[in-house]
């Protein structure tokens, strides 16, 4: 599994970030029919905040509204993602 560090985000704004899915050769992966779960986990309390995920062919966008962000404490969070394509689930 890869580790990616995301930039800082204020708890006073909407969070929205997009990524393009690429295979090991850099070719875009078709995400049509996929289900992606994107969650923030507080490492101190283990509470989980789920993002809404929108998929557009080869790109997915995770969004958390300001109403939810405002309830989070300012700190570093762990992010976990899973993707299910063709009845196969993997974590990334």
C-alpha positions as CSV (number, residue, x, y, z in Angstrom):
1,X,0.0,0.0,0.0
2,X,1.2,3.5,-0.8
3,X,1.4,6.4,1.6
4,X,0.3,9.8,0.3
5,X,0.4,13.0,2.3
6,X,-2.4,15.4,1.6
7,X,-2.1,19.1,2.1
8,X,-3.6,21.0,5.1
9,X,-7.3,21.8,5.0
10,X,-9.2,24.2,7.2
11,X,-12.1,22.9,9.3
12,X,-13.9,26.1,8.2
13,X,-14.3,25.2,4.6
14,X,-15.6,22.4,2.3
15,X,-13.1,19.7,1.5
16,X,-13.0,18.5,-2.1
17,X,-10.1,16.8,-3.8
18,X,-9.9,14.8,-7.1
19,X,-7.6,12.1,-8.3
20,X,-7.2,10.2,-11.6
21,X,-6.9,6.4,-11.3
22,X,-3.9,5.2,-13.2
23,X,-2.4,1.7,-13.5
24,X,1.3,0.9,-13.0
25,X,2.0,2.0,-16.6
26,X,0.3,5.3,-16.2
27,X,-2.7,4.3,-18.2
28,X,-6.1,5.7,-17.0
29,X,-8.4,3.1,-15.3
30,X,-12.1,3.1,-16.2
31,X,-14.0,3.5,-13.0
32,X,-17.4,3.0,-14.5
33,X,-19.4,0.8,-12.1
34,X,-16.9,1.1,-9.3
35,X,-17.7,1.9,-5.7
36,X,-15.1,4.0,-3.7
37,X,-15.2,4.5,0.0
38,X,-13.1,7.4,1.4
39,X,-12.9,7.9,5.1
40,X,-11.0,10.1,7.6
41,X,-10.0,8.5,10.9
42,X,-9.0,10.4,14.0
43,X,-5.9,8.6,15.3
44,X,-6.7,9.6,18.9
45,X,-10.3,8.7,19.2
46,X,-10.7,6.3,16.2
47,X,-13.8,8.1,15.1
48,X,-14.6,8.0,11.4
49,X,-15.8,10.6,9.0
50,X,-17.0,9.5,5.6
51,X,-16.6,11.5,2.4
52,X,-19.1,11.6,-0.4
53,X,-17.4,10.2,-3.5
54,X,-18.3,11.1,-7.1
55,X,-16.9,9.1,-10.0
56,X,-16.4,10.4,-13.5
57,X,-15.0,7.7,-15.8
58,X,-11.3,7.8,-14.8
59,X,-11.4,10.4,-12.0
60,X,-13.0,10.4,-8.5
61,X,-13.7,13.3,-6.2
62,X,-14.0,13.0,-2.4
63,X,-16.0,15.8,-0.7
64,X,-16.8,16.6,2.9
65,X,-19.1,19.6,3.5
66,X,-18.1,22.5,5.8
67,X,-20.9,21.4,8.2
68,X,-19.1,18.2,8.8
69,X,-15.6,19.7,8.6
70,X,-16.5,22.2,11.4
71,X,-17.1,19.3,13.8
72,X,-13.5,18.0,13.4
73,X,-10.7,18.9,15.7
74,X,-7.7,20.6,14.0
75,X,-5.1,17.7,13.7
76,X,-3.7,15.2,11.3
77,X,-6.1,12.5,10.2
78,X,-5.5,9.1,8.6
79,X,-7.3,8.5,5.3
80,X,-8.5,5.1,4.2
81,X,-9.8,4.3,0.7
82,X,-11.3,1.1,-0.8
83,X,-12.4,0.5,-4.3
84,X,-14.7,-2.2,-5.5
85,X,-14.7,-3.1,-9.2
86,X,-16.2,-6.2,-10.7
87,X,-17.0,-7.7,-7.2
88,X,-13.3,-7.3,-6.1
89,X,-12.4,-4.9,-3.3
90,X,-8.9,-3.5,-2.7
91,X,-7.6,-0.9,-0.3
92,X,-5.4,1.9,-1.7
